Amino acid sequence: MRLGVMFDRDLPPEQLVPFARELDGTSVDDLWVVEDLGWTGGVSAAATALAVTSRLRVGIGITPAPLRNPMLLAMELANLARLHPGRLAAGIGHGVGAWMAQVGAAVPSPLALLEETITSVRALLRGETVTVDGRAVHLDGVSLVHPPAVPPPVLAGVKGPRSLALSGRVAQGTIVPEGIGPADLPRVLDQIGAAEEHELVVFTYLHTGGGEVPTSLVEEQAAFLGIAPQDVVMATGTPEQAAAQVKALWAAGADTVAVRPLDPNPLPHVHALLSAL
């Protein structure tokens, strides 16, 4: 059971270095960085966090396949994995469809693109020479000059049934978005259906103490998940209540719970959660 903390996309990028350094001195296992359109790049954020820490695993959650040529992505991930062995987890997803359309990167078959991207990236990270003439990915005899001795795990950031099944087939783990609760995880795991060891990472909102989570945020996430706002599950309330929600996610099958603090000053919420845990 791993505990991660997300560096929220709305935080100024210059706060990442002190944020990562402080987390590195706690019992937190992971720091997760974000790649959303218009905010920040996930690979550069991961490189920064890895460079200023010595212990944390840094997860990229998540690079959109339509924006990332699999060869270039494998080169970036291999570089980080060699510089920081055993401390990287790489998430790849479909990307938000509307965002991909905004930058001319919409694809006719997101499922094919994601499967071919993950399969190609994993093979390249293993040091293989890769030739693919797929529906979306086309590689002709390419390989990495410096493949990592220990390839980083590649996870799929997905939510729909077909995408979850894809993740179970080709990825080493699955990242599911904020709002999914313990009662949902048996269904998620069944849809993943992985035959081999497979890490389930669950993102969840965190807010301890006073104040309310913005209604607009809850409604936006509910619309993204296709559920009612009251069904968006969060680790909120007192630190003890937030800790109970994290424990419930672990008990329901999450290998890693990565909390996303909802506050411009996020670290007090993290420390309160750690104390309660």
HUMO-V79990 format. One record per pair of residues at least 12 apart in sequence whose C-alpha atoms are under 8 Angstrom apart, sorted by the first residue. I is the first residue (numbers start at 1). J is the second residue. D is the distance in whole Angstrom. If there is no record, write none. Layout:
# HUMO-V79990
{{I:J:D} {I:J:D}}
This chain:
# HUMO-V79990
{{1:250:6} {1:254:7} {1:255:5} {1:256:6} {1:257:8} {2:28:8} {2:29:6} {2:30:8} {2:255:6} {2:256:4} {2:257:6} {3:28:6} {3:29:5} {3:30:6} {3:256:6} {3:257:5} {3:258:6} {3:259:8} {4:28:6} {4:29:6} {4:30:4} {4:31:6} {4:32:7} {4:256:7} {4:257:6} {4:258:4} {4:259:6} {5:28:7} {5:30:6} {5:31:5} {5:32:6} {5:258:5} {5:259:5} {5:260:6} {5:261:8} {5:270:8} {6:31:6} {6:32:4} {6:33:6} {6:34:8} {6:258:6} {6:259:6} {6:260:5} {6:261:7} {7:19:8} {7:31:7} {7:32:6} {7:33:5} {7:34:7} {7:260:7} {8:33:7} {8:34:7} {8:260:7} {8:261:7} {9:33:8} {9:34:6} {9:35:8} {9:36:8} {9:39:6} {9:40:7} {10:39:8} {11:264:7} {13:40:8} {16:45:8} {16:48:8} {16:49:7} {17:48:7} {17:49:6} {17:52:7} {19:267:8} {20:49:6} {20:52:7} {20:53:7} {21:52:6} {21:53:6} {23:56:8} {24:53:6} {24:54:7} {24:55:6} {24:56:6} {27:274:8} {28:56:8} {29:56:6} {29:57:6} {30:56:5} {30:57:5} {30:58:6} {30:59:7} {30:258:8} {31:56:7} {31:57:6} {31:58:5} {31:59:6} {32:58:6} {32:59:5} {32:60:6} {32:61:6} {32:258:7} {33:45:6} {33:46:6} {33:58:7} {33:59:6} {33:60:5} {33:61:6} {33:62:8} {34:60:6} {34:61:5} {34:62:6} {35:60:8} {35:61:7} {35:62:6} {35:63:6} {35:64:8} {36:62:8} {37:99:7} {42:60:6} {42:61:7} {42:62:7} {42:63:7} {43:60:7} {43:76:7} {43:77:8} {46:58:6} {46:59:7} {46:60:7} {47:80:7} {50:84:7} {50:87:8} {55:87:8} {56:87:7} {57:86:7} {57:87:4} {57:88:6} {57:89:7} {58:87:6} {58:88:5} {58:89:6} {59:88:6} {59:89:4} {59:90:6} {59:91:7} {60:88:8} {60:89:6} {60:90:5} {60:91:5} {61:90:7} {61:91:5} {61:92:7} {61:157:7} {61:175:8} {62:90:7} {62:91:5} {62:92:5} {62:93:6} {62:157:6} {63:91:6} {63:92:5} {63:93:6} {63:95:7} {64:92:6} {64:93:5} {64:94:5} {64:95:4} {64:96:8} {65:92:6} {65:93:6} {65:94:6} {65:95:7} {65:113:7} {65:114:6} {65:117:7} {66:94:7} {66:95:7} {66:100:7} {66:105:6} {66:106:7} {66:107:7} {66:113:7} {67:100:8} {67:105:7} {69:117:8} {70:117:6} {70:118:8} {70:120:7} {70:121:6} {70:137:8} {71:120:8} {71:121:7} {71:124:8} {71:139:8} {71:142:8} {73:121:7} {74:121:5} {74:122:8} {74:124:6} {74:125:6} {74:144:8} {75:144:7} {77:90:8} {77:152:8} {78:125:6} {78:146:7} {78:147:6} {78:148:6} {78:151:7} {78:152:8} {79:146:8} {79:147:8} {79:148:8} {81:148:6} {81:150:8} {81:151:7} {81:152:6} {82:147:8} {82:148:5} {82:149:7} {85:148:8} {85:150:7} {86:150:7} {86:152:7} {87:152:8} {88:152:6} {88:153:7} {89:152:6} {89:153:5} {89:154:6} {89:155:7} {90:152:7} {90:153:6} {90:154:5} {90:155:6} {91:154:6} {91:155:5} {91:156:5} {91:157:6} {91:175:7} {92:114:8} {92:118:7} {92:154:7} {92:155:6} {92:156:5} {92:157:6} {93:114:7} {93:156:6} {93:157:5} {93:158:6} {94:110:6} {94:111:8} {94:114:6} {94:157:8} {94:158:7} {109:136:8} {111:163:7} {111:166:8} {112:135:7} {112:136:6} {113:135:7} {113:136:5} {113:137:7} {115:166:7} {115:167:8} {115:170:7} {116:134:7} {116:136:7} {116:137:6} {117:137:7} {118:154:7} {118:156:8} {118:170:7} {118:171:7} {119:170:6} {119:171:8} {120:132:8} {122:151:8} {122:154:7} {124:143:6} {124:144:6} {124:147:7} {125:144:7} {125:147:6} {125:148:7} {125:151:6} {125:152:8} {126:147:7} {126:148:7} {126:151:6} {127:143:7} {127:144:6} {127:147:5} {127:148:8} {128:143:6} {128:144:8} {129:141:6} {129:142:5} {129:143:5} {129:144:8} {130:142:5} {130:143:6} {153:172:6} {153:173:8} {154:171:6} {154:172:6} {154:173:7} {155:167:7} {155:171:5} {155:172:5} {155:173:4} {155:174:5} {155:175:7} {156:171:6} {156:172:8} {156:173:6} {156:174:5} {156:175:6} {157:174:6} {157:175:4} {157:176:6} {157:177:8} {158:174:7} {158:175:6} {158:176:6} {158:177:8} {159:176:6} {159:177:7} {159:225:8} {161:188:8} {161:191:6} {161:192:8} {162:191:8} {164:188:7} {164:191:6} {164:192:5} {165:191:6} {165:192:5} {165:193:7} {166:192:7} {167:192:6} {168:192:5} {168:193:6} {168:194:4} {168:195:8} {168:198:8} {169:192:8} {169:193:8} {169:194:6} {171:198:8} {172:197:7} {172:198:5} {172:199:7} {173:198:5} {173:199:4} {173:200:6} {173:201:7} {174:198:7} {174:199:6} {174:200:5} {174:201:6} {175:200:6} {175:201:5} {175:202:6} {175:203:7} {176:200:8} {176:201:6} {176:202:5} {176:203:6} {177:202:6} {177:203:5} {177:204:7} {178:202:7} {178:203:5} {178:204:4} {178:205:6} {178:221:8} {178:232:8} {178:233:8} {178:234:8} {179:203:8} {179:204:6} {179:205:7} {179:221:7} {179:222:8} {179:225:8} {179:231:8} {179:232:4} {179:233:5} {179:234:6} {180:202:8} {180:204:8} {180:232:7} {180:233:6} {181:232:8} {181:233:5} {181:234:8} {181:249:7} {182:248:6} {182:249:5} {182:251:8} {182:252:5} {182:253:8} {183:252:7} {185:249:8} {185:252:6} {185:253:6} {185:254:8} {186:252:7} {186:253:7} {189:253:8} {199:254:8} {199:255:6} {199:256:7} {200:253:8} {200:254:5} {200:255:5} {200:256:6} {201:254:6} {201:255:6} {201:256:5} {201:257:6} {201:258:7} {202:249:8} {202:254:6} {202:256:6} {202:257:5} {202:258:6} {203:257:6} {203:258:5} {203:259:6} {203:260:7} {204:233:8} {204:234:6} {204:235:7} {204:257:7} {204:258:6} {204:259:5} {204:260:6} {205:234:5} {205:235:6} {205:236:8} {205:259:6} {205:260:5} {205:261:6} {205:262:7} {206:234:6} {206:235:5} {206:236:6} {206:242:7} {206:259:6} {206:260:5} {206:261:4} {206:262:6} {206:269:7} {207:235:7} {207:236:5} {207:237:7} {207:242:8} {207:261:6} {207:262:6} {207:263:7} {207:269:6} {208:235:8} {208:236:5} {208:237:5} {208:238:5} {208:239:5} {208:242:7} {208:269:6} {208:272:7} {208:273:8} {209:236:8} {209:237:6} {209:238:5} {209:239:7} {210:237:8} {213:262:7} {218:232:7} {235:259:8} {239:269:8} {239:272:6} {239:273:5} {239:275:8} {239:276:6} {240:273:7} {240:276:5} {240:277:8} {242:273:7} {243:273:6} {243:274:8} {243:276:6} {243:277:6}}
